[in-house]
């Protein structure tokens, strides 16, 4: 039986015309003891979350609201490290 959350995520992605599928790693969840905080997003996905492109020598932070498939809304931030 399909998950209703999975079905909603697929329908949302189809409606928006884009999606990012992210399998959460132990490091993303803070289970490895690393200094990383939050999810690592693949290069090139920044355009889905912020209008600010990475810039050489500058760190940019952009606030985002995330609407999850269960209706929960969370506030977060996308930190763009300096490009190289």
RODOLUM-777633 format. One record per atom (N, C-alpha, C, O, CB): residue in one letter; atom name; x, y, z. Coordinates in steps of 0.05 Angstrom, whole numbers, always signed. Each point is the difference from the previous one (the first is absolute). Glycine has a CB too. Layout:
BEGIN
SITE  res  atom      xx      yy      zz
SITE    A    CA       X       Y       Z
...
//
This chain:
BEGIN
SITE  res  atom      xx      yy      zz
SITE    X     N     +17     -24      +0
SITE    X    CA     -17     +24      +0
SITE    X     C     +18     +25      +0
SITE    X     O     +18      +2     +17
SITE    X    CB     -55     -27      +8
SITE    X     N     +33     +44     -43
SITE    X    CA     +16     +24      -1
SITE    X     C      -4     +18     +24
SITE    X     O     -22      +1     +12
SITE    X    CB     +19      -3     -61
SITE    X     N     +24     +15     +57
SITE    X    CA      -1     +18     +22
SITE    X     C     -14     +26      -9
SITE    X     O      +6     +10     -21
SITE    X    CB     +36     -29     +41
SITE    X     N     -61     +29      -4
SITE    X    CA     -13     +25      -8
SITE    X     C     +19     +24      -1
SITE    X     O      -3     +18     -16
SITE    X    CB     -39     -36     +36
SITE    X     N     +62     +18      -2
SITE    X    CA     +20     +21      -1
SITE    X     C     +17      -1     -25
SITE    X     O      +7     +20     -12
SITE    X    CB      -6     -20     +62
SITE    X     N      +6     -25     -58
SITE    X    CA     +16      -3     -24
SITE    X     C     -17      +9     -25
SITE    X     O     +10     +14     -17
SITE    X    CB     +15     -53     +38
SITE    X     N     -50     +31     -22
SITE    X    CA     -17      +8     -22
SITE    X     C      -3     +30      -1
SITE    X     O      +1     +12     -22
SITE    X    CB     -26     -55     +26
SITE    X     N     +22     +56     +19
SITE    X    CA      -3     +29      +0
SITE    X     C     +26     +13      -9
SITE    X     O      +0     +20     -14
SITE    X    CB     -33     -23     +51
SITE    X     N     +56      -7     -28
SITE    X    CA     +26     +11      -9
SITE    X     C      +3      -2     -30
SITE    X     O     +10     +19     -13
SITE    X    CB     +10     -32     +58
SITE    X     N     -27     -10     -56
SITE    X    CA      +1      -3     -29
SITE    X     C     -18     +20     -14
SITE    X     O      +8     +12     -20
SITE    X    CB      +3     -61     +25
SITE    X     N     -35     +51      +4
SITE    X    CA     -20     +19     -12
SITE    X     C     +10     +29      +2
SITE    X     O      -3     +15     -18
SITE    X    CB     -34     -47     +28
SITE    X     N     +48     +39     +14
SITE    X    CA     +11     +27      +3
SITE    X     C     +23      +6     -19
SITE    X     O      +1     +21     -12
SITE    X    CB     -14     -23     +60
SITE    X     N     +31     -18     -52
SITE    X    CA     +22      +3     -18
SITE    X     C     -10      +3     -29
SITE    X     O     +10     +17     -15
SITE    X    CB     +19     -43     +46
SITE    X     N     -49     +10     -38
SITE    X    CA     -10      +2     -27
SITE    X     C     -14     +27      -5
SITE    X     O      +3     +12     -21
SITE    X    CB     -10     -62     +21
SITE    X     N      -7     +60     +20
SITE    X    CA     -14     +26      -2
SITE    X     C     +20     +23      -2
SITE    X     O      -4     +18     -15
SITE    X    CB     -34     -37     +41
SITE    X     N     +60     +17     -11
SITE    X    CA     +20     +21      +0
SITE    X     C     +19      -2     -24
SITE    X     O     +13     +20      -8
SITE    X    CB     -16     -19     +58
SITE    X     N      +6     -25     -61
SITE    X    CA     +17      -4     -22
SITE    X     C     +29      -5      +7
SITE    X     O     +18      -1     -17
SITE    X    CB     -48     +30      -8
SITE    X     N     +36     -32     +51
SITE    X    CA     +27      -6      +9
SITE    X     C      -1     -12     +28
SITE    X     O     -19      +3     +14
SITE    X    CB     +38     +34     -43
SITE    X     N      +3     -51     +35
SITE    X    CA      +1     -13     +27
SITE    X     C     +29      -7      +6
SITE    X     O     +17      -3     -18
SITE    X    CB     -64     -15     +13
SITE    X     N     +52     +15     +30
SITE    X    CA     +27     -10      +9
SITE    X     C      -6     -24     +18
SITE    X     O     -13      +3     +21
SITE    X    CB     +35     +44     -24
SITE    X     N     -12     -70      -5
SITE    X    CA      -2     -24     +17
SITE    X     C     +25      -2     +16
SITE    X     O     +22      -2     -11
SITE    X    CB     -53     -21     -23
SITE    X     N     +28     +22     +60
SITE    X    CA     +23      -1     +18
SITE    X     C      -3     -23     +19
SITE    X     O     -19      +0     +17
SITE    X    CB     +26     +50     -21
SITE    X     N     +10     -70      +2
SITE    X    CA      +1     -21     +20
SITE    X     C     +16     +11     +24
SITE    X     O     +23      +9      -4
SITE    X    CB     -27     -46     -31
SITE    X     N      -7     +36     +58
SITE    X    CA     +13     +12     +24
SITE    X     C     +21     -19     +10
SITE    X     O      -5     -23      +6
SITE    X    CB     -37     +48      +6
SITE    X     N     +66     -14     -10
SITE    X    CA     +23     -17     +10
SITE    X     C      +2      +3     +30
SITE    X     O     -11     +18     +12
SITE    X    CB     +36     -11     -56
SITE    X     N     -11     -26     +57
SITE    X    CA      +5      +3     +28
SITE    X     C     +14     +27      +7
SITE    X     O      -6     +12     +21
SITE    X    CB      +9     -62     -17
SITE    X     N     +14     +59     -21
SITE    X    CA     +14     +26      +4
SITE    X     C     -20     +23      -1
SITE    X     O      +1     +18     +17
SITE    X    CB     +41     -37     -37
SITE    X     N     -62     +18      +1
SITE    X    CA     -20     +21      -1
SITE    X     C     -17      +1     +26
SITE    X     O      -8     +22      +8
SITE    X    CB      +6     -29     -58
SITE    X     N      -2     -16     +62
SITE    X    CA     -17      -1     +24
SITE    X     C     +16      +4     +26
SITE    X     O     -12      -1     +22
SITE    X    CB     -18     -30     -47
SITE    X     N     +56     +37     +22
SITE    X    CA     +16      +5     +24
SITE    X     C      +8     -25     +16
SITE    X     O      +6      +2     +24
SITE    X    CB     -28     +41     -22
SITE    X     N     +22     -66     -15
SITE    X    CA      +6     -25     +14
SITE    X     C     +29      -8      +0
SITE    X     O      +8     -19     +13
SITE    X    CB     -54      +5     -24
SITE    X     N     +63     +28      -5
SITE    X    CA     +28      -8      -3
SITE    X     C     +19     +16     +18
SITE    X     O     +23      -6      +1
SITE    X    CB     -34      -7     -47
SITE    X     N      +1     +34     +59
SITE    X    CA     +17     +16     +17
SITE    X     C     +16     +21     -16
SITE    X     O     +18     +13     +12
SITE    X    CB     -15     -51     +19
SITE    X     N     -10     +42     -56
SITE    X    CA     +15     +20     -16
SITE    X     C     -10     +28      +7
SITE    X     O     -19      +3     +15
SITE    X    CB     +25     -36     -52
SITE    X     N      +8     +53     +27
SITE    X    CA      -7     +28      +6
SITE    X     C     -22     +10     -19
SITE    X     O      -9     +23      +3
SITE    X    CB     +56     -16     +13
SITE    X     N     -55     -23     -36
SITE    X    CA     -20      +9     -19
SITE    X     C     -27      +5     +15
SITE    X     O      -7     -15     +18
SITE    X    CB     +30     -11     -55
SITE    X     N     -36     +47     +28
SITE    X    CA     -26      +6     +12
SITE    X     C     -21      +1     -23
SITE    X     O      +2     +19     -16
SITE    X    CB     +19      +6     +55
SITE    X     N     -39     -43     -41
SITE    X    CA     -20      +1     -20
SITE    X     C      +6     -17     -24
SITE    X     O     +19     -16      +0
SITE    X    CB     -30     +61     +15
SITE    X     N      -5     -42     -36
SITE    X    CA      +3     -16     -24
SITE    X     C     +19     +12     -20
SITE    X     O      +1     +24      -4
SITE    X    CB     -47     -40     +11
SITE    X     N     +62      -1     -19
SITE    X    CA     +18      +8     -22
SITE    X     C     -16      -2     -25
SITE    X     O     -11     -21      -7
SITE    X    CB     +53      +6     +31
SITE    X     N     -44     +37     -39
SITE    X    CA     -14      +0     -26
SITE    X     C     +20      -3     -23
SITE    X     O     +22     +12      +1
SITE    X    CB     -58     +17     +19
SITE    X     N     +29     -44     -40
SITE    X    CA     +18      -3     -22
SITE    X     C      +5     +26     -15
SITE    X     O     -17     +18      -1
SITE    X    CB      +2     -65      -4
SITE    X     N     +39     +49      -7
SITE    X    CA      +6     +24     -16
SITE    X     C     -21      +4     -22
SITE    X     O     -10     -20     -11
SITE    X    CB     +59     +14     +20
SITE    X     N     -56     +30     -14
SITE    X    CA     -20      +6     -21
SITE    X     C     -28      +0     +10
SITE    X     O     -18      +9     -15
SITE    X    CB     +49     -29     -17
SITE    X     N     -36     +11     +56
SITE    X    CA     -28      +0     +11
SITE    X     C      -7     +26     +13
SITE    X     O     -23      +4      +8
SITE    X    CB     +26     -53      -2
SITE    X     N     +17     +67      -2
SITE    X    CA      -5     +25     +14
SITE    X     C     -23     +16     -12
SITE    X     O     -14     +15     +14
SITE    X    CB     +62     -14      +0
SITE    X     N     -51      -3     -41
SITE    X    CA     -20     +16     -14
SITE    X     C     -29      -7      +9
SITE    X     O     -18     +17      -3
SITE    X    CB     +49     -14     -36
SITE    X     N     -34     -26     +51
SITE    X    CA     -27      -8     +10
SITE    X     C      -7     +13     +26
SITE    X     O     -23      +1      +8
SITE    X    CB     +29     -44     -31
SITE    X     N     +15     +54     +37
SITE    X    CA      -5     +10     +27
SITE    X     C      +7     +30      +4
SITE    X     O     -10     +12     +19
SITE    X    CB     +20     -58      -4
SITE    X     N      +5     +57     -33
SITE    X    CA      +8     +28      +4
SITE    X     C      +6     +13     -27
SITE    X     O     +11     -13     -18
SITE    X    CB      +7      +3     +63
SITE    X     N     -24     +36     -49
SITE    X    CA      +7     +13     -24
SITE    X     C     +29      +9      -1
SITE    X     O     +10      +9     -21
SITE    X    CB     -57      +6     +18
SITE    X     N     +61     -17     +26
SITE    X    CA     +28      +9      +2
SITE    X     C     +19     -22     -10
SITE    X     O      +1     -21     +12
SITE    X    CB     -14     +51     +27
SITE    X     N     +28     -24     -60
SITE    X    CA     +19     -19     -10
SITE    X     C     +25      +0     +18
SITE    X     O      +6     +20     +12
SITE    X    CB     -23     -14     -59
SITE    X     N     +31     -29     +49
SITE    X    CA     +25      +0     +15
SITE    X     C     +20     +21     -12
SITE    X     O      +1      +3     -25
SITE    X    CB      -8     -52     +36
SITE    X     N     +21     +63      +6
SITE    X    CA     +19     +20      -9
SITE    X     C     +28      -6     +12
SITE    X     O      +2      -7     +24
SITE    X    CB     -39     +42     -28
SITE    X     N     +57     -31     -12
SITE    X    CA     +27      -5     +10
SITE    X     C      +7     +19     +23
SITE    X     O      -3     +25      -2
SITE    X    CB     +16     -40     -44
SITE    X     N      -5      +3     +69
SITE    X    CA      +8     +16     +23
SITE    X     C     -23     +10     +18
SITE    X     O      +6     +14     +19
SITE    X    CB     +32      -1     -46
SITE    X     N     -63     -20     +21
SITE    X    CA     -23     +10     +16
SITE    X     C     -17     -24      +9
SITE    X     O      -5     -18     -15
SITE    X    CB      +5     +62      -9
SITE    X     N      -8     -43     +49
SITE    X    CA     -19     -19     +12
SITE    X     C     -28     +12      +0
SITE    X     O      -3     +22     +11
SITE    X    CB     +40     -43     +17
SITE    X     N     -56      +8     -39
SITE    X    CA     -28     +11      -1
SITE    X     C     -18     -19     +16
SITE    X     O      +2     -24      -1
SITE    X    CB      +6     +46     -44
SITE    X     N     -27     -10     +59
SITE    X    CA     -20     -15     +15
SITE    X     C     -28     +10      -9
SITE    X     O      -5     +24      -1
SITE    X    CB     +37     -31     +41
SITE    X     N     -50     -12     -46
SITE    X    CA     -26      +7      -9
SITE    X     C     -21     -16     +16
SITE    X     O      +2     -25      +1
SITE    X    CB     +16     +35     -48
SITE    X     N     -37      +3     +59
SITE    X    CA     -21     -13     +15
SITE    X     C     -20     -13     -18
SITE    X     O      -7     +11     -21
SITE    X    CB     +13     +22     +58
SITE    X     N     -15     -57     -29
SITE    X    CA     -20     -15     -16
SITE    X     C     -21     -12     +19
SITE    X     O      +6      -6     +23
SITE    X    CB     +28      -4     -59
SITE    X     N     -58      +7     +26
SITE    X    CA     -21     -15     +14
SITE    X     C      -5     -25     -16
SITE    X     O      -2      +0     -25
SITE    X    CB     -19     +42     +44
SITE    X     N     +20     -65      -5
SITE    X    CA      -4     -25     -13
SITE    X     C     -27     -11      +8
SITE    X     O      -7      -3     +24
SITE    X    CB     +57      -6     -24
SITE    X     N     -67      +2     -20
SITE    X    CA     -26     -12      +5
SITE    X     C      +3     -30      -6
SITE    X     O      +4      -8     -22
SITE    X    CB     -29     +50      +9
SITE    X     N     +23     -58     +35
SITE    X    CA      +3     -29      -3
SITE    X     C     -26     -12      -8
SITE    X     O     -21     +13      +2
SITE    X    CB     +57     -13     +33
SITE    X     N     -35     -25     -45
SITE    X    CA     -24     -13     -10
SITE    X     C     -22      -5     +21
SITE    X     O     -23      -4      -7
SITE    X    CB     +52     -17     -26
SITE    X     N     -22     +22     +58
SITE    X    CA     -20      -4     +21
SITE    X     C     -13     +27      +9
SITE    X     O     -16      +0     +18
SITE    X    CB     +41     -41      -3
SITE    X     N     -17     +63     -29
SITE    X    CA     -11     +26      +6
SITE    X     C     +17     +16     +20
SITE    X     O      -6     +24      +4
SITE    X    CB     -38     -43     -13
SITE    X     N     +64      +7     +20
SITE    X    CA     +18     +15     +19
SITE    X     C     +17     +20     -16
SITE    X     O      +9      -6     -22
SITE    X    CB      -8     -34     +53
SITE    X     N      +2     +63     -19
SITE    X    CA     +17     +21     -12
SITE    X     C     +24      +4     +19
SITE    X     O      -4      +4     +24
SITE    X    CB     -35     +18     -48
SITE    X     N     +63     -23     +13
SITE    X    CA     +24      +6     +16
SITE    X     C     +15     +23     -13
SITE    X     O      -1      +4     -24
SITE    X    CB      +4     -52     +40
SITE    X     N     +11     +63      +1
SITE    X    CA     +17     +22     -10
SITE    X     C     +29      -9      +2
SITE    X     O      +8     -13     +19
SITE    X    CB     -42     +49      -5
SITE    X     N     +49     -29     -35
SITE    X    CA     +27      -9      -2
SITE    X     C     +16     +22     -14
SITE    X     O      -9     +22      -4
SITE    X    CB      -4     -71      +4
SITE    X     N     +38     +42      -7
SITE    X    CA     +17     +19     -15
SITE    X     C     +18     -16     -19
SITE    X     O      +8     -22      +6
SITE    X    CB      -9     +56     +33
SITE    X     N      +6     -22     -61
SITE    X    CA     +19     -11     -20
SITE    X     C     +25     +17      +3
SITE    X     O      -1     +24      -5
SITE    X    CB     -36     -42     -28
SITE    X     N     +59      +5     +40
SITE    X    CA     +26     +14      +1
SITE    X     C     +16      -7     -25
SITE    X     O      +6     -23      -5
SITE    X    CB      -6     +22     +56
SITE    X     N      +6     +21     -67
SITE    X    CA     +16      -5     -23
SITE    X     C     +29      +7      +6
SITE    X     O      +6     +23      +5
SITE    X    CB     -46     -13     -35
SITE    X     N     +57     -30     +30
SITE    X    CA     +28      +6      +5
SITE    X     C     +12     +14     -24
SITE    X     O     -11      -1     -22
SITE    X    CB     +14     -39     +52
SITE    X     N     +20     +53     -26
SITE    X    CA     +13     +13     -23
SITE    X     C      +6     -19     -22
SITE    X     O      +9     -23      +6
SITE    X    CB     +10     +56     +26
SITE    X     N     -23     -25     -56
SITE    X    CA      +6     -18     -23
SITE    X     C     +31      +1      -4
SITE    X     O     +13     +18      +9
SITE    X    CB     -58     -10     -31
SITE    X     N     +55     -29      +9
SITE    X    CA     +29      -1      -5
SITE    X     C      +5      -2     -29
SITE    X     O     +23      -1      -9
SITE    X    CB     -16     -21     +52
//
